[in-house]
Amino acid sequence: MRNMSFDDINPDDVPDIKDLNIDVTKPKREKILSVLESGQNPYFIKSGNTLVKIGFASTNRTIEEALESLVQMKW
């Protein structure tokens, strides 16, 4: 699924981010399993009419660290 492109995806089959229901009280592992077991492609999401492809780097850096670096570069 990671190698799929926008041309391979039917936007009508991709859930909108506002419709996702993830139990934030569960541990991280259970939240990930819930998304994977849903049968939906975890690499694509919609925000309104915008289709977004999500990518993950092969590093130990967390999303929080990446966002912090981004903010520091911008301001």
TORPA-4810 file (N, C-alpha, C, O; in nm, 3 decimals):
<nodes>
NODE_1_0.082_-0.120_0.000_0.000_0.000_0.000_0.085_0.126_0.000_0.046_0.230_-0.053_M
NODE_2_0.203_0.116_0.060_0.290_0.233_0.069_0.334_0.281_-0.068_0.354_0.401_-0.088_R
NODE_3_0.348_0.190_-0.162_0.396_0.225_-0.295_0.286_0.273_-0.389_0.314_0.307_-0.504_N
NODE_4_0.163_0.276_-0.343_0.053_0.321_-0.428_0.065_0.471_-0.453_0.114_0.546_-0.368_M
NODE_5_0.020_0.513_-0.569_0.023_0.656_-0.603_-0.119_0.711_-0.600_-0.215_0.636_-0.580_S
NODE_6_-0.131_0.840_-0.620_-0.263_0.903_-0.624_-0.348_0.846_-0.738_-0.470_0.839_-0.727_F
NODE_7_-0.281_0.805_-0.846_-0.353_0.747_-0.960_-0.413_0.611_-0.926_-0.509_0.568_-0.990_D
NODE_8_-0.357_0.543_-0.826_-0.405_0.411_-0.787_-0.522_0.416_-0.689_-0.584_0.313_-0.661_D
NODE_9_-0.553_0.533_-0.639_-0.651_0.548_-0.532_-0.781_0.607_-0.585_-0.781_0.703_-0.663_I
NODE_10_-0.893_0.550_-0.542_-1.024_0.609_-0.569_-1.055_0.699_-0.450_-1.076_0.649_-0.340_N
NODE_11_-1.060_0.831_-0.469_-1.084_0.923_-0.357_-1.212_0.892_-0.279_-1.221_0.925_-0.161_P
NODE_12_-1.310_0.831_-0.343_-1.434_0.798_-0.274_-1.414_0.687_-0.171_-1.497_0.671_-0.081_D
NODE_13_-1.306_0.610_-0.184_-1.277_0.501_-0.090_-1.191_0.544_0.028_-1.168_0.465_0.120_D
NODE_14_-1.143_0.667_0.025_-1.053_0.717_0.129_-1.134_0.792_0.233_-1.212_0.882_0.198_V
NODE_15_-1.118_0.758_0.363_-1.194_0.827_0.467_-1.147_0.970_0.488_-1.030_1.002_0.466_P
NODE_16_-1.239_1.054_0.529_-1.204_1.192_0.566_-1.152_1.190_0.709_-1.204_1.117_0.793_D
NODE_17_-1.053_1.270_0.735_-0.991_1.273_0.868_-1.093_1.307_0.977_-1.079_1.263_1.091_I
NODE_18_-1.193_1.385_0.944_-1.293_1.423_1.044_-1.381_1.305_1.084_-1.446_1.308_1.188_K
NODE_19_-1.383_1.200_1.001_-1.466_1.083_1.028_-1.390_0.971_1.099_-1.450_0.868_1.133_D
NODE_20_-1.261_0.990_1.122_-1.183_0.887_1.192_-1.217_0.888_1.341_-1.223_0.993_1.404_L
NODE_21_-1.238_0.770_1.394_-1.264_0.756_1.536_-1.157_0.666_1.597_-1.166_0.543_1.590_N
NODE_22_-1.057_0.728_1.655_-0.948_0.654_1.717_-0.954_0.680_1.867_-0.952_0.795_1.911_I
NODE_23_-0.960_0.574_1.944_-0.968_0.584_2.089_-0.832_0.627_2.144_-0.740_0.545_2.154_D
NODE_24_-0.820_0.753_2.178_-0.691_0.807_2.223_-0.652_0.759_2.362_-0.540_0.784_2.407_V
NODE_25_-0.744_0.691_2.431_-0.710_0.639_2.564_-0.637_0.506_2.555_-0.580_0.460_2.655_T
NODE_26_-0.637_0.443_2.439_-0.568_0.315_2.422_-0.418_0.337_2.405_-0.375_0.445_2.364_K
NODE_27_-0.338_0.235_2.437_-0.193_0.245_2.413_-0.164_0.260_2.264_-0.245_0.222_2.180_P
NODE_28_-0.048_0.315_2.233_-0.006_0.341_2.095_-0.019_0.217_2.007_-0.071_0.225_1.896_K
NODE_29_0.027_0.103_2.056_0.022_-0.021_1.978_-0.121_-0.057_1.939_-0.146_-0.096_1.825_R
NODE_30_-0.215_-0.044_2.032_-0.355_-0.077_2.004_-0.417_0.020_1.904_-0.499_-0.019_1.822_E
NODE_31_-0.378_0.148_1.912_-0.429_0.245_1.816_-0.380_0.212_1.675_-0.457_0.221_1.579_K
NODE_32_-0.254_0.176_1.663_-0.198_0.140_1.532_-0.268_0.016_1.478_-0.307_0.012_1.362_I
NODE_33_-0.285_-0.086_1.561_-0.352_-0.208_1.518_-0.495_-0.180_1.475_-0.543_-0.241_1.379_L
NODE_34_-0.562_-0.092_1.544_-0.700_-0.056_1.509_-0.707_0.002_1.368_-0.796_-0.033_1.290_S
NODE_35_-0.613_0.091_1.336_-0.609_0.151_1.202_-0.578_0.045_1.097_-0.642_0.041_0.992_V
NODE_36_-0.480_-0.039_1.125_-0.440_-0.142_1.028_-0.549_-0.247_1.008_-0.568_-0.296_0.896_L
NODE_37_-0.621_-0.282_1.114_-0.726_-0.382_1.105_-0.853_-0.328_1.040_-0.944_-0.405_1.008_E
NODE_38_-0.861_-0.198_1.020_-0.981_-0.140_0.959_-0.993_-0.178_0.811_-1.101_-0.165_0.753_S
NODE_39_-0.883_-0.224_0.751_-0.885_-0.262_0.611_-0.863_-0.146_0.516_-0.859_-0.165_0.395_G
NODE_40_-0.848_-0.026_0.568_-0.826_0.091_0.485_-0.677_0.115_0.470_-0.598_0.077_0.557_Q
NODE_41_-0.640_0.178_0.361_-0.501_0.210_0.334_-0.455_0.318_0.434_-0.507_0.430_0.430_N
NODE_42_-0.359_0.287_0.522_-0.315_0.384_0.622_-0.229_0.496_0.566_-0.191_0.588_0.639_P
NODE_43_-0.197_0.491_0.436_-0.109_0.591_0.376_-0.186_0.703_0.308_-0.126_0.800_0.262_Y
NODE_44_-0.318_0.691_0.300_-0.399_0.795_0.236_-0.513_0.837_0.327_-0.575_0.755_0.394_F
NODE_45_-0.539_0.967_0.328_-0.647_1.026_0.406_-0.697_1.147_0.330_-0.624_1.206_0.250_I
NODE_46_-0.820_1.185_0.353_-0.874_1.307_0.292_-0.895_1.411_0.400_-0.925_1.379_0.515_K
NODE_47_-0.878_1.534_0.361_-0.915_1.649_0.444_-1.002_1.736_0.356_-0.952_1.815_0.276_S
NODE_48_-1.134_1.720_0.371_-1.225_1.787_0.279_-1.209_1.727_0.141_-1.224_1.606_0.124_G
NODE_49_-1.180_1.810_0.042_-1.162_1.763_-0.096_-1.017_1.734_-0.130_-0.985_1.704_-0.245_N
NODE_50_-0.928_1.743_-0.031_-0.785_1.724_-0.055_-0.742_1.584_-0.014_-0.760_1.544_0.101_T
NODE_51_-0.686_1.512_-0.108_-0.634_1.378_-0.082_-0.488_1.391_-0.038_-0.409_1.458_-0.105_L
NODE_52_-0.453_1.328_0.073_-0.319_1.341_0.132_-0.255_1.203_0.141_-0.317_1.107_0.187_V
NODE_53_-0.130_1.195_0.096_-0.053_1.071_0.113_0.044_1.092_0.228_0.117_1.191_0.233_K
NODE_54_0.043_0.997_0.320_0.125_1.006_0.440_0.248_0.919_0.420_0.238_0.806_0.374_I
NODE_55_0.364_0.972_0.456_0.488_0.897_0.446_0.559_0.893_0.580_0.541_0.981_0.664_G
NODE_56_0.639_0.792_0.599_0.711_0.775_0.724_0.858_0.752_0.693_0.892_0.669_0.609_F
NODE_57_0.944_0.825_0.760_1.087_0.810_0.740_1.140_0.692_0.822_1.082_0.658_0.925_A
NODE_58_1.246_0.633_0.777_1.307_0.521_0.849_1.412_0.574_0.946_1.531_0.545_0.933_S
NODE_59_1.366_0.651_1.042_1.456_0.706_1.143_1.396_0.684_1.281_1.282_0.639_1.294_T
NODE_60_1.471_0.716_1.383_1.421_0.706_1.521_1.360_0.838_1.567_1.314_0.849_1.681_N
NODE_61_1.358_0.937_1.480_1.306_1.069_1.513_1.154_1.064_1.527_1.087_1.005_1.442_R
NODE_62_1.100_1.124_1.631_0.955_1.123_1.654_0.889_1.236_1.576_0.956_1.329_1.532_T
NODE_63_0.759_1.227_1.560_0.684_1.333_1.492_0.696_1.464_1.570_0.702_1.572_1.511_I
NODE_64_0.700_1.454_1.702_0.715_1.573_1.784_0.848_1.644_1.755_0.853_1.766_1.745_E
NODE_65_0.955_1.565_1.743_1.087_1.622_1.713_1.089_1.684_1.573_1.148_1.790_1.553_E
NODE_66_1.024_1.619_1.478_1.020_1.673_1.342_0.943_1.805_1.339_0.985_1.900_1.274_A
NODE_67_0.830_1.810_1.408_0.751_1.933_1.411_0.826_2.045_1.483_0.821_2.161_1.442_L
NODE_68_0.895_2.010_1.590_0.973_2.110_1.662_1.082_2.168_1.572_1.103_2.290_1.572_E
NODE_69_1.150_2.084_1.495_1.252_2.132_1.401_1.191_2.224_1.296_1.250_2.326_1.259_S
NODE_70_1.075_2.187_1.246_1.006_2.266_1.146_0.972_2.405_1.200_0.992_2.506_1.132_L
NODE_71_0.920_2.408_1.322_0.883_2.537_1.383_1.006_2.622_1.405_1.002_2.742_1.382_V
NODE_72_1.116_2.562_1.450_1.239_2.637_1.473_1.295_2.693_1.344_1.351_2.803_1.344_Q
NODE_73_1.281_2.620_1.234_1.330_2.668_1.105_1.243_2.783_1.055_1.295_2.877_0.993_M
NODE_74_1.114_2.777_1.080_1.022_2.878_1.030_1.030_3.007_1.110_1.021_3.116_1.053_K
NODE_75_1.047_2.998_1.241_1.047_3.117_1.324_1.177_3.128_1.392_1.200_3.222_1.468_W
</nodes>
